[in-house]
Amino acid sequence: WASWEDLVRAAAERKDEGEEETKEIEEEGNNEFYSKSGMAPKYLSTWLRGAFSSRASYETKYLELSGAIILLNQCAGRRRIAARLQGERAEIYILRKEYHLATEVLLSIVDSCARDSWDRAHYWRVFRLACCQRMITAGMGGKKNGRTAEGGEALSYLNTLTRCFNPRTALVAPAKTSELLQRDLEALVGRNSVSSARLGIAPFLEMELNVDPTKTGRTSHPLGYLRKKVMKHFCSVGDVISISLSITSHLPR
């Protein structure tokens, strides 16, 4: 885990030098596979025959097959199994440095564990999403639709970072990862690409506004979708009202 400054510097140097990412492909001849397995090529489908031509081909075929299994489980209502398999697909994309594809997969399942209150698994998913968006934002994420990302994912990464700090994750998050993510949060908020952005809710900050009782009383109105109540305090002209605002930060430091 390089610091944010070192990561951005490395991405800039790679761009200046015009380096192109290449993947090592370990070629394994079909004939060698057939001789070891004892299976004749004529008994294998064309799809399966091509799967063992190289490591990259095997991974591609695995992703195709797992994609079909995921779709079947989703149609059958087995969302947990589907999400677990999607997590495995995301890890393969990460190993292949295809961070855009990994991000798309993780975004679709990042909240699946939170619905079941599996806080540790949820934090792991958010952390892996942050790792992918970190590489893309720094310019190390390769190409998407034929174009290299130029830090355009900064706001998405910032939004993910704010989700890494809240009362529930604070109980399960390793101290080292929390420290690393906070460093990125501090470095990212100073970028021009996010300077004008405004996030509606910051999970790592809790605010509570208290109004001392007034002479004319108060009423409450429940908000079901927020599971909270709106309190209306009434006062007359000339009354002195005392208001206190408390802010709690869940950042590690």
N, C-alpha and C positions, 0 to 999 in steps of 0.2 A: 504494500500500500504506500505509494509515493505521495508526498505532500501535494496539495493542489497546485502550488506554484511550479514544482518540478514536473508535474504531469502536463500542465499547459506549455511549459518550456519545451518538453520533449516532443509534444505534438507539433509545435511551431518549427522545431528543427527538422522533423521528419518531412514536413510540408515543404520547407525550403530546399531540402536535399532531393525532393522529388521521389522519395522512396515509395515503392508499391508493395503492399502486403502480398505475400505469397504463402500458399499452404503446402505443407509437405504431404505428399501423397505416397504412401507405401504401396507400391504395386505388388499384388499377389496374383500370379498367373492362374487362370482358370484351370489349366491342366494340372497344376500342383494341387489345387483344392480337390479336384475330382479324384486324383490318384490317392490322396490321403483318406478321403471319405468313402471311396469305393462306389460312388454313384456315377452312372454314365450321364453325359450331358443330355442325351435324348429324353431322359426321364425328368428333367428339370424344366420348369417354365422359363421363358425368356426373362421374365421379371426377376426370378430368383437367381438365374445364371448371372445376370448383371450385378446383383447385389454383392457378389464376392470378388469382383474384379479389382477393387481397391478399398482402402479404409474409408475414403470419402464416399464411395458408392454405397458401402454398407450403411454408413450413417444416414445418407439420404433415403435409402429404402426403409430404414428403421423409422425415420421421421414420418414417412408416408404411411407406414403401417400403424404406427402409434396414433397418427392423426385420425385414421378411420376408427380405431378402438375408442378414442376420446369422443368422437361424434356419436357412436353407438351408446356409450355410457351416458352422455348428455341427454340423448333422446329417451333413455330408459329412466331418467331422473336420478342417476347415481352421480351427483355433482362432486362428492368428495373423491371418488375414484378418478373421475375425469380431471379434477384439479391436480391430483397427485401426479398423474401422467403428464399433464401440461407442465408441471414443475420440472419433470425429468427432461422434457423437450427443451425447456429454457436453459437448463444446465448444459445440454449438448450445444446449443447455439452459443453459449458463453465460451465454451471450450474452443469453438470454431471462430471466435471473435466476431460473431455476427450479432452485435449488441442491439441493433435495431429490431431484429426478429425476436430476440430474447425479451426485449422491453415490451413488445406487443403481446407476447404470451403472458408475461408476469402481470401486466396491467389488467388482463382479463380475469386473473385469479387472486390478485393481491388481497382482496377482502374476504375470500372464502373461509379462511381460518378464523377471522375475526367474528364471523357470524356464529361460530360454534364456541367462541371464547377460548380458542386455543392460542393463547398469547405468545408462547414461544415460537410456534410454527408461523404465526402471523408476523412476528418480528423478523424471522428469517426471510420470509418472502419480501417484506419491505426492504430489508437490507440488500438482498440480491438485486432488487429493482434499482435501488440507489447505486449499486456498483455499476450496472449497465448504463444508467443515465449519466453517471460520472464520466465514463469513458467517452460517451457521445458528446457531452457538453464540452469536454476538454479538447475535442477534435480527434480522438483516437478511435472513434466508432466505425471507421470505414465508410462505405458509401451506401446511400439509400436512394433508390430510383435513379441510380447513375450519378448522383451528386454527393459530395462530401459535406457532412454537417459542419457548419461554421459557428458553433456555439448557440444554435437556434433552440436547443433543448434546455437552455438554462432555467427557464421558468418552470418547466416540468420537473426538473431535478430539484429546484428550490421547494416546490410543493411536496415532493416526496420526503425531502429532508425534514420539513416541519412535522411530518407524520411519524418520524422516528422518535419523537420525544413527547410522551404523555404519561399520565399516572400509571397506566397498565403496563406499558413497555418498560418503564423505569424499574419495574420489579423483576424483569426477566432479561433485559439487555445487558450484555457483557460491558464492563466499564471501558474496556479498550475500544470497542467499536463505537460506543457513544462518544468517546473523546474524539475519535477520528472524524465522525460525522459532524460533530459540532465545529471542528476546524473548517470543514468544507462549507458549512452553513455561514460561518463568519466571512470566509473568503468570497463566497458567491454573492452575498448581498451587496458587495461593493462593485459588482459588474454593471456596466452601462445597460446591458440587455435586460436587466431586472430592476433597474433603478426606478422606473415609472410604474412597476407592477404593484398591485394591491391584492393581498390575499384576504378573503372574507373571514376565514376562521383560522387561527393559529393554535393547533392543538397543544403546543408546548407552553402556552400561556393561559392561565385561568384568571379571570377577572370577576370580582364581586363588588357590586355597588350597594351600599347600605344607606338607608335614609332613616334618620331618627323619627319616632312617632310625632305626628303633627296634631294640632288641636282638633282639626276637622276629620281625622281618621283616614282610612285607606280601603281600597277594594282590590280584589284579585281576579284575574282572568286566566284560565288554564290554556296552555298551548300544547296540544297532544303530540304534535310531530317533534317538538323539542323536549317533551317531558318536563316542562318547566311552567312557571306561572309568571304572568305580567302583573306587577304590583302598581297600582295607581294611588299615589299619595295626594291628598287634597290640602290646600293651604289658602289662606286669605292674604290680601294685599297688606304688606307690612310685616308679615310673620318672618321670623328668623328660622331658617332650616339648616340642620347639620347633616352633611353628606360625607360618607367615607368611601374611598375606592381602594380595594386591596388587589394586588397583582401577584400571582404565584407563578414562578418560572420552573419548568421541569427539565431545563437544560442541566447537564451534569456539572457544569461550573458556571 
